[in-house]
């Protein structure tokens, strides 16, 4: 990372900490919340047809498929 990018990143970190009155835990919690919101938004906006077959389907556990007789 070059010096300009490093300084810009440090300025963003300083601004985030200032926004949370220097509380690093609060800043991290806010970042984690923002990541979760972005992931949820991306998930809801992604076309199922577009990603079909690109990712492995999660394995289903017995008895959770909604059918009887398992």
C-alpha positions in Angstrom: 0.0 0.0 0.0 1.5 3.3 -1.0 1.8 6.2 1.4 -1.2 8.2 0.0 -3.5 5.2 0.4 -2.2 4.5 3.8 -2.9 8.1 4.9 -6.4 8.0 3.4 -7.1 4.8 5.3 -5.8 6.2 8.5 -8.0 9.3 8.1 -11.1 7.1 7.5 -10.2 5.1 10.7 -9.7 8.3 12.7 -13.1 9.6 11.4 -14.8 6.4 12.4 -13.4 6.5 15.8 -14.3 10.1 16.3 -17.8 9.4 15.2 -18.0 6.9 18.1 -16.2 9.1 20.6 -13.0 7.0 20.5 -14.9 3.8 21.5 -13.2 1.1 19.3 -15.8 -1.5 20.3 -18.7 0.7 19.2 -16.9 1.5 15.9 -16.3 -2.2 15.2 -20.0 -3.0 16.1 -21.1 -0.3 13.7 -18.9 -1.7 10.9 -20.2 -5.3 11.5 -23.8 -4.0 11.4 -23.1 -2.2 8.1 -21.5 -5.3 6.6 -24.6 -7.4 7.7 -26.9 -4.8 6.1 -24.9 -4.7 2.9 -24.8 -8.6 2.7 -28.5 -8.8 3.3 -29.2 -6.2 0.7 -27.0 -8.0 -1.8 -28.6 -11.3 -1.1 -32.1 -9.9 -1.6 -31.1 -8.2 -4.9 -29.3 -11.1 -6.4 -31.2 -13.0 -9.1 -31.6 -16.6 -8.2 -31.4 -17.5 -11.9 -28.1 -15.7 -12.3 -26.4 -17.6 -9.5 -28.0 -21.0 -10.0 -25.3 -23.6 -10.3 -22.5 -21.2 -9.4 -22.5 -22.0 -5.7 -23.0 -25.3 -3.9 -26.5 -25.8 -2.4 -26.4 -26.2 1.4 -26.9 -29.7 2.6 -30.3 -30.3 4.1 -30.6 -32.2 7.4 -33.0 -35.1 7.6 -36.5 -34.1 8.8 -36.1 -30.4 7.7 -37.3 -30.8 4.1 -40.9 -30.3 5.0 -41.9 -33.8 3.8 -43.3 -36.5 6.0 -41.8 -39.9 6.5 -38.2 -39.1 7.0 
